[in-house]
Amino acid sequence: MADRDRVIVVGGGPVGYTTAALLAQANIPFTLLEAGHRVADEPRAGTIHPPTLELVASIGAIDAFLDRGFRVENYRYFDRTQGLIANFDLSVLGDLTPYPFRLMLEQHKVCFIMQELLAQQSSPMDIRLDHEVTRVEQTDDGVRVVAATPQGEQVIDGRWVIGCDGGRSRVRKSMTVDFDGFTYPERFLILSTPYDFGPHGYAFTNYIADPEEWFALFKVPGPDGSGLWRVVSPVDPELPEDKVFADDAVQARIQRFRPLAAGYEIVHRNIYNVHQRVASSFRQGRVLIAGDAAHINNPLGGMGMNFGIHDAFNLVEKLAMVWRGDADDDLLDVYDRQRRTVAQEYLQRQTIENKNNIEQKDPKEREKFYDSLRATVADPEALVTYLRRVTMMEGFARAAAIT
Ligand SMILES: Cc1cc2nc3c(=O)[nH]c(=O)nc-3n(C[C@H](O)[C@H](O)[C@H](O)COP(=O)(O)OP(=O)(O)OC[C@H]3O[C@@H](n4cnc5c(N)ncnc54)[C@H](O)[C@@H]3O)c2cc1C
């Protein structure tokens, strides 16, 4: 191949590695450029929804996902004062998907599984770490990407570039697109502990609503697969980070959630800014964006990475047709329309709603919401409709219907 007969993937997060694995399976040469020198393993995504599992099954990766993840067959919604409000049994989706559960698996392990898929492929590929993209330019028939590396500036030419370089995407900034939306004033703190909350009536996924200090509680496999619980809660924007992370402050916070005389072992403490934004276009000529580069949202509901993986499958299927000359490049505008529409209609709407509900300050609205959850779990048809939406099945189907 001529050096420039390749796709350049910018970013080696879960969406970048999924994109790379799909390009390799389609026999399309690619170069992946990643700013870091390894896969980032801070605690971010941990929840994988049924449509994503169906997609990874289609590329031969489902056994690795299921072997390494924890299945969540039911998740629970609590009020911090009243206790359990609703238990959602995902097995009711059994007629609609072979994977009627959420899978808990950390996002860096998704990257590792995609790397394993890449290792099985013989198509031309090239993964360059410590390559931070600083500039993207395009001509009629190609793209030129400039990266800062420890050896100095490198220029990489290709036919197409796919920016999977996260919320601050340099690729997106090279396009003339807006990234409208908003940033929440508060940040989210994640504390990880090996303490087992299971015997206290918690499922592997729990949302605990409260007008002042809500919590979300998840169990992920952790480094050795034996389980690590993540406790997520909002942080006062005025509090400086050193105060948030101080030992007594993190103990006090987690003890407020559930008192424990012996104290908690805290193995990680991480804090994140939280945004709701969607790019005004996911394509400009030969430059495409996917994942957080194209849309960001709060993590309640566990949707951002899943949505980005759906972007990757949608995009590479179309790009492969264009690459082989089986379709005109207008097909890539369909990618933009399909994914951007559902990013607005489902991803943004659902995650904003999730945050409003978990922190609802109006007691009447809060009770109304709880009543709606109780009514939903009591009505089998309503339950399936609701779970199709929150497990991303509805949005996934809606995207496919957009032309
Ligand atoms: C606390 C938290 C919990 C979450 N939980 C969930 C969940 O349960 N389920 C879910 O679906 N989503 C969840 N998310 C969202 C999820 O983490 C993101 O949607 C996901 O990481 C997006 O993947 P990505 O590959 O698009 O971007 P990223 O994971 O941000 O990866 C981008 C990559 O690009 C690299 N990069 C950046 N700039 C450059 C550059 N200029 N040149 C080269 N490389 C560059 C970065 O180093 C990085 O490796 C959560 C997020 C947070 C913060």
The ligand as a Gaussian input file, in Angstrom:
#p B3LYP/6-31G(d) Opt

LIG

0 1
 C      -17.040000       8.380000      36.221000
 C      -17.430000       7.913000      34.869000
 C      -18.169000       6.738000      34.755000
 C      -18.575000       6.317000      33.492000
 N      -19.305000       5.176000      33.373000
 C      -19.727000       4.761000      32.164000
 C      -20.410000       3.515000      32.008000
 O      -20.641000       2.791000      32.964000
 N      -20.795000       3.134000      30.754000
 C      -20.529000       3.912000      29.669000
 O      -20.926000       3.529000      28.555000
 N      -19.838000       5.075000      29.774000
 C      -19.424000       5.514000      30.985000
 N      -18.683000       6.641000      31.101000
 C      -18.291000       7.385000      29.892000
 C      -17.049000       6.762000      29.275000
 O      -15.982000       6.778000      30.190000
 C      -16.667000       7.516000      28.013000
 O      -17.824000       7.689000      27.224000
 C      -15.589000       6.765000      27.234000
 O      -14.351000       6.805000      27.892000
 C      -15.424000       7.358000      25.842000
 O      -14.429000       6.636000      25.169000
 P      -13.573000       7.337000      24.032000
 O      -12.683000       6.268000      23.516000
 O      -14.475000       8.064000      23.120000
 O      -12.751000       8.467000      24.777000
 P      -11.617000       8.321000      25.928000
 O      -11.884000       7.134000      26.778000
 O      -11.558000       9.650000      26.583000
 O      -10.311000       8.044000      25.117000
 C       -9.703000       9.053000      24.338000
 C       -8.268000       8.647000      24.076000
 O       -7.709000       9.603000      23.189000
 C       -6.428000       9.980000      23.649000
 N       -6.179000      11.344000      23.164000
 C       -6.743000      12.485000      23.593000
 N       -6.268000      13.534000      22.884000
 C       -5.389000      13.019000      21.983000
 C       -4.567000      13.598000      20.968000
 N       -4.578000      14.921000      20.743000
 N       -3.777000      12.779000      20.240000
 C       -3.772000      11.435000      20.444000
 N       -4.522000      10.842000      21.411000
 C       -5.324000      11.624000      22.154000
 C       -6.518000       9.873000      25.160000
 O       -5.231000       9.710000      25.738000
 C       -7.397000       8.649000      25.324000
 O       -6.656000       7.458000      25.368000
 C      -18.249000       7.095000      32.347000
 C      -17.498000       8.256000      32.480000
 C      -17.087000       8.662000      33.734000
 C      -16.278000       9.912000      33.864000

